[in-house]
Amino acid sequence: MRKRLPEILRRLERGGLETSTHATIGEGDATVAAAEAVERGFDLIIAAGGDGTLNEVVNGVAEKSHRPPIGILPLGTTNDFARALSIPRKWEAACDIIIRQYSKKIDVGKVNQRYFINIAGGGSMTELTYEVPSKLKTMIGQLAYYMKGLEKLPRLKPIELYIKSAEMNLHENVMLFLIANSNSVGGFEKLAPDASMDDGLFDVFILKRCNLGEFIRVVTAALRGEHINDPSMIYFRTSSIQITSPDYVQINLDGEFGGTLPCIFSMLPSHLDIIIDESGNSTYKGKNGVIK
């Protein structure tokens, strides 16, 4: 990114954008920088990084009364949200999409006092994000998560959850839960095949307690988008859900640590404007289907 920055800025400025840059120096810095950009009256904020960077930018903007559009330069390991929007990894093409400034309103999830734009989850498998060394992620990308997942499979332990929503009230021992806002989660592009970013609803997936063979069966089905009706899977849609547990359960928000249970997850409909490709190459799934 540092090597390409002069070229990126030249391309943006040739497209009519007067730019200012901020290099993040640690956890939470992008949130502070995004909030300051809003206060200073910037018309557009670009998150250059992965899902974690985008999550921090969203948290810096979401609380504001005026929320400028957010553009994305996908420079992370998995770039789940950018993939859901079909924003290309090639920086030149991503810059050109930002220059055209065609935006769509999308839903944003809120959990306690934090926000997420793509996915929230908990359970043993969701903790892979923290356990994969950053150097390994840089070297082999998404494959690093799968390698760590195979290593953990024999040691997976269920967690006890109490789940309450208007649609569901249950007490279950589960392997993991996922609350999705888009179809692309952890590199699985069909994990939430019916998810829409502007319908005001989460797609909730709960993997019940299962053995190793059952777990592999569900993961294999998830690669094809055929896991929703699996007997080990609970699936429903909701705009608000409360999850508690007597166990210590960490929460993952867009691939980053988001605290621990108990939590209330609520949907903020059409809360942010995200810049997407207006030419028809985007697979953004809106209320009327795929944008053409």
C-alpha positions in Angstrom: 0.0 0.0 0.0 2.8 2.4 0.9 4.5 1.9 -2.4 1.2 2.4 -4.4 -0.1 5.3 -2.4 1.3 8.1 -4.7 -0.2 6.4 -7.7 -3.6 5.9 -5.9 -3.7 9.6 -4.9 -2.8 10.7 -8.4 -5.6 8.6 -9.8 -8.2 9.9 -7.3 -7.1 13.5 -7.9 -7.3 13.1 -11.7 -10.8 11.9 -11.1 -11.7 15.2 -9.3 -11.2 14.2 -5.7 -9.0 16.4 -3.5 -7.6 13.9 -1.0 -6.1 13.8 2.4 -4.6 10.6 3.9 -4.2 9.2 7.4 -1.9 6.2 8.1 -3.3 4.2 11.0 -0.9 3.4 13.8 -2.8 1.0 16.0 -6.1 -0.5 17.1 -9.0 1.9 17.0 -7.0 4.6 15.2 -9.2 4.3 12.0 -12.3 4.9 14.1 -10.9 8.1 15.6 -9.6 9.3 12.1 -13.0 8.6 10.5 -14.9 10.5 13.2 -12.5 13.5 12.8 -13.0 13.4 9.1 -16.8 13.7 9.5 -16.3 16.6 12.0 -14.0 18.3 9.5 -16.6 18.2 6.8 -15.1 15.7 4.4 -17.5 14.6 1.6 -16.2 11.0 1.3 -14.2 8.6 3.5 -12.2 5.8 1.9 -11.3 2.7 3.9 -8.0 1.3 2.5 -7.5 -2.1 4.1 -9.4 -5.2 5.1 -12.6 -5.9 6.9 -11.1 -4.9 10.2 -10.2 -1.4 8.9 -13.6 -1.0 7.3 -15.2 -2.0 10.6 -13.3 0.7 12.4 -14.2 3.3 9.8 -17.9 2.3 10.1 -17.7 2.7 13.9 -16.3 6.2 13.5 -19.1 7.3 11.2 -22.2 5.3 12.3 -22.9 7.5 15.4 -22.8 10.8 13.5 -25.9 12.6 12.4 -24.2 13.4 9.1 -22.7 10.3 7.6 -20.7 10.8 4.4 -20.4 7.9 1.9 -17.7 5.3 2.4 -15.5 4.0 -0.4 -13.5 0.8 -0.2 -10.0 -0.1 -1.4 -9.9 -3.8 -0.5 -6.3 -4.5 0.7 -6.9 -7.1 3.4 -6.7 -10.9 3.6 -10.3 -12.0 2.9 -12.1 -8.7 2.1 -15.5 -10.3 2.7 -17.6 -7.1 2.5 -15.8 -5.9 -0.7 -16.3 -9.3 -2.2 -20.0 -9.2 -1.4 -20.2 -5.9 -3.3 -17.9 -7.2 -6.2 -15.4 -4.4 -5.5 -12.3 -5.6 -7.4 -9.0 -6.1 -5.6 -7.2 -4.4 -8.4 -6.6 -0.9 -7.0 -7.0 0.9 -10.3 -10.5 -0.5 -10.8 -11.4 0.1 -7.2 -10.3 3.7 -7.4 -12.4 4.3 -10.6 -15.5 3.0 -8.7 -14.8 5.5 -5.9 -14.3 8.3 -8.4 -17.8 7.8 -9.9 -19.3 8.1 -6.4 -22.3 5.9 -7.1 -23.6 4.9 -3.7 -26.3 2.7 -2.1 -27.8 2.8 1.4 -27.1 -0.4 3.4 -28.1 -1.7 6.7 -25.7 -1.7 9.7 -25.7 -3.9 12.7 -25.3 -2.6 16.2 -24.2 -4.8 19.2 -24.3 -3.0 22.5 -22.3 0.2 21.7 -20.4 -1.1 18.7 -21.3 -1.5 15.0 -20.6 -4.1 12.3 -21.3 -4.1 8.6 -20.9 -7.7 7.5 -20.9 -10.3 10.2 -21.1 -10.9 14.0 -20.4 -14.3 15.5 -19.3 -16.3 18.5 -18.0 -19.8 19.3 -14.7 -21.7 18.9 -14.5 -21.5 15.1 -15.1 -17.7 15.1 -11.9 -17.2 17.2 -9.7 -18.3 14.3 -9.3 -14.7 13.3 -7.4 -13.9 16.4 -5.3 -17.1 16.4 -3.9 -17.0 12.9 -0.6 -15.2 12.9 -0.6 -12.0 10.8 2.5 -13.1 8.9 0.8 -16.3 7.9 -2.3 -14.4 6.8 -0.1 -12.1 4.7 1.7 -15.0 3.1 -1.1 -17.3 2.2 -4.3 -15.3 2.8 -7.6 -17.1 3.3 -5.9 -20.5 3.3 -4.4 -19.7 6.7 -7.9 -19.7 8.3 -8.7 -23.1 6.8 -5.4 -24.5 8.0 -6.0 -23.3 11.5 -9.6 -24.6 11.4 -8.4 -28.1 10.6 -6.0 -27.9 13.4 -8.8 -27.0 15.9 -11.4 -29.4 14.7 -10.6 -32.2 17.2 -10.7 -29.8 20.1 -14.0 -28.0 19.4 -16.2 -27.6 22.4 -19.9 -26.5 22.4 -21.1 -23.4 24.2 -24.4 -23.0 26.0 -26.6 -20.2 24.6 -29.9 -18.6 25.4 -31.3 -16.9 22.3 -34.3 -14.6 22.2 -35.9 -12.8 19.3 -39.4 -12.2 18.0 -38.9 -15.2 15.7 -37.0 -17.6 18.0 -36.6 -18.5 21.7 -34.3 -21.3 22.4 -31.7 -22.8 24.8 -29.1 -24.8 23.0 -25.6 -26.1 23.1 -24.0 -24.9 19.9 -20.6 -24.9 18.1 -21.0 -21.4 16.8 -23.5 -18.7 15.8 -23.3 -16.2 12.9 -25.3 -13.1 12.4 -24.9 -12.1 8.7 -25.7 -8.9 6.8 -24.2 -10.1 3.5 -23.7 -13.3 1.6 -19.9 -13.4 2.0 -18.6 -14.6 5.3 -15.0 -15.9 6.1 -14.4 -16.5 2.4 -17.6 -18.5 2.1 -19.5 -16.7 -0.6 -22.7 -18.8 -0.2 -22.8 -19.0 3.6 -25.8 -16.6 3.6 -27.2 -17.1 0.1 -30.4 -15.1 0.8 -28.9 -12.3 2.7 -29.7 -8.8 1.6 -27.9 -5.6 2.7 -31.0 -3.4 2.7 -33.9 -5.5 3.9 -33.6 -4.5 7.6 -33.0 -8.1 8.6 -30.1 -10.3 9.8 -29.6 -13.8 8.6 -28.9 -15.9 11.7 -27.1 -19.3 11.6 -26.7 -21.5 14.6 -24.7 -24.7 14.3 -25.9 -27.1 17.0 -23.7 -29.4 19.0 -22.3 -32.0 16.6 -19.4 -34.4 16.1 -16.5 -34.1 13.8 -18.2 -35.9 10.9 -21.3 -33.8 11.2 -19.2 -30.6 11.3 -17.3 -31.5 8.1 -20.7 -32.3 6.4 -22.1 -28.9 7.3 -18.9 -27.1 6.1 -18.9 -29.0 2.9 -22.6 -28.1 2.3 -21.9 -24.5 3.1 -19.4 -24.3 0.3 -22.3 -25.1 -2.1 -24.8 -23.0 -0.2 -26.8 -26.1 0.7 -26.4 -26.0 4.5 -29.5 -24.1 5.5 -31.7 -27.2 5.7 -29.1 -29.4 7.4 -30.4 -31.0 10.6 -27.5 -29.6 12.6 -28.3 -26.0 11.5 -30.8 -23.5 12.8 -31.6 -20.7 10.5 -33.9 -17.7 10.8 -34.1 -14.0 10.0 -34.7 -11.2 12.4 -34.1 -7.5 13.1 -33.1 -7.9 16.7 -31.7 -10.8 18.8 -30.5 -11.1 22.4 -27.9 -13.8 23.1 -26.6 -14.7 26.6 -24.5 -17.6 27.9 -23.1 -18.9 31.2 -19.9 -19.6 29.4 -17.2 -17.1 28.4 -17.9 -16.4 24.8 -16.0 -13.9 22.7 -17.7 -11.9 19.9 -16.3 -11.5 16.5 -17.3 -8.3 14.6 -16.2 -8.2 11.0 -13.2 -10.4 11.8 -12.2 -8.3 14.9 -12.6 -8.8 18.6 -15.9 -7.3 19.7 -16.2 -8.0 23.4 -18.0 -10.9 25.1 -21.6 -12.1 25.7 -24.2 -11.1 26.8 -25.1 -9.0 23.8 -28.1 -7.5 22.0 -27.8 -7.3 18.2 -30.0 -4.8 16.5 -30.3 -3.7 12.9 -30.2 -0.1 11.7 -31.9 -0.1 8.3 -30.4 1.9 5.5 -27.9 3.6 7.9 -24.8 4.1 5.7 -24.0 4.9 2.1 -21.5 2.6 0.5 -19.9 3.4 -2.9 -20.5 0.5 -5.3 -20.1 -0.2 -9.0 -23.0 1.2 -10.9 -22.1 -0.5 -14.2 -23.8 -3.7 -13.4 -20.8 -5.7 -12.2 -21.9 -5.5 -8.6 -23.6 -8.5 -7.0 -25.0 -6.3 -4.3 -28.4 -7.9 -3.4 -31.0 -5.3 -2.7 -34.7 -5.6 -2.1 -35.4 -6.2 -5.8 -32.5 -8.6 -6.3 -29.2 -8.0 -7.9 -28.5 -4.5 -9.0 -28.1 -4.3 -12.8 
